[in-house]
Amino acid sequence: MSDIAAPGQLTETTKDKLRQTVARIERLEEERAEIANQVKEVYAEAKAIGYNTKALRQVIRIRKTDRAEREEQEAFLDLYLLALGEI
């Protein structure tokens, strides 16, 4: 703990920068929570329309993955399921 300065050793500039950093993190956390609520609402709307939200979440996850990486994962999945007698 010798690397941590005592509160009395911090300059006003350092304290201000710390306050700004904490405020920025808190603001971003609030924005993230709001976005998460909006995503939740969109999934609820999709469910009300009749979409399968579990499949929709999987589509979103798949679209985030690089095509080559996704194809490699699918190949391994098929191989493992075949080895287990599932397909």
C-alpha positions as CSV (number, residue, x, y, z in Angstrom):
1,M,0.0,0.0,0.0
2,S,3.0,2.3,-0.1
3,D,2.1,3.3,-3.7
4,I,-1.2,4.9,-2.4
5,A,-0.9,8.6,-1.4
6,A,-2.5,9.8,1.8
7,P,-5.5,12.1,1.2
8,G,-3.5,15.0,2.5
9,Q,-0.8,14.4,-0.1
10,L,-3.2,14.8,-3.1
11,T,-3.1,18.2,-4.8
12,E,-6.3,20.0,-5.6
13,T,-5.8,19.3,-9.2
14,T,-5.4,15.6,-8.5
15,K,-8.5,15.6,-6.3
16,D,-10.5,17.4,-9.1
17,K,-9.3,14.9,-11.7
18,L,-10.4,12.1,-9.4
19,R,-13.8,13.6,-8.9
20,Q,-14.2,14.1,-12.6
21,T,-13.2,10.5,-13.3
22,V,-15.6,9.1,-10.7
23,A,-18.4,11.3,-12.0
24,R,-17.7,10.2,-15.6
25,I,-17.8,6.5,-14.6
26,E,-21.0,7.0,-12.7
27,R,-22.6,8.7,-15.7
28,L,-21.5,5.9,-18.0
29,E,-22.9,3.3,-15.6
30,E,-26.2,5.1,-15.6
31,E,-26.2,5.2,-19.5
32,R,-25.4,1.5,-19.6
33,A,-28.3,0.7,-17.3
34,E,-30.6,2.8,-19.4
35,I,-29.5,1.1,-22.6
36,A,-29.9,-2.3,-20.9
37,N,-33.5,-1.3,-20.1
38,Q,-34.1,-0.2,-23.7
39,V,-32.8,-3.5,-25.0
40,K,-35.0,-5.4,-22.5
41,E,-38.0,-3.4,-23.8
42,V,-37.2,-4.2,-27.5
43,Y,-37.0,-7.9,-26.6
44,A,-40.4,-7.6,-24.9
45,E,-41.8,-5.9,-28.0
46,A,-40.4,-8.7,-30.1
47,K,-41.9,-11.3,-27.9
48,A,-45.3,-9.5,-28.1
49,I,-45.1,-9.6,-31.9
50,G,-44.5,-13.4,-31.7
51,Y,-40.7,-13.7,-32.1
52,N,-38.9,-16.3,-30.2
53,T,-36.6,-14.2,-28.1
54,K,-34.2,-17.0,-27.2
55,A,-33.6,-17.5,-30.9
56,L,-33.4,-13.8,-31.4
57,R,-30.7,-13.5,-28.8
58,Q,-28.8,-16.2,-30.5
59,V,-29.0,-14.4,-33.8
60,I,-27.6,-11.3,-32.2
61,R,-24.8,-13.2,-30.6
62,I,-23.9,-15.0,-33.9
63,R,-23.9,-11.7,-35.8
64,K,-21.3,-10.3,-33.5
65,T,-18.9,-13.2,-34.3
66,D,-16.6,-13.1,-37.3
67,R,-17.8,-15.4,-40.1
68,A,-14.7,-17.6,-40.2
69,E,-14.6,-17.9,-36.4
70,R,-18.4,-18.8,-36.4
71,E,-17.9,-21.4,-39.1
72,E,-15.0,-23.0,-37.2
73,Q,-17.1,-23.1,-34.0
74,E,-20.0,-24.6,-35.9
75,A,-17.7,-27.3,-37.4
76,F,-16.5,-28.2,-33.9
77,L,-20.1,-28.3,-32.6
78,D,-21.1,-30.6,-35.4
79,L,-18.1,-32.8,-34.8
80,Y,-18.8,-33.1,-31.1
81,L,-22.5,-33.7,-31.6
82,L,-21.8,-36.4,-34.2
83,A,-19.3,-38.0,-31.9
84,L,-21.9,-38.1,-29.1
85,G,-24.5,-39.6,-31.5
86,E,-26.7,-36.5,-31.2
87,I,-26.9,-35.9,-35.0
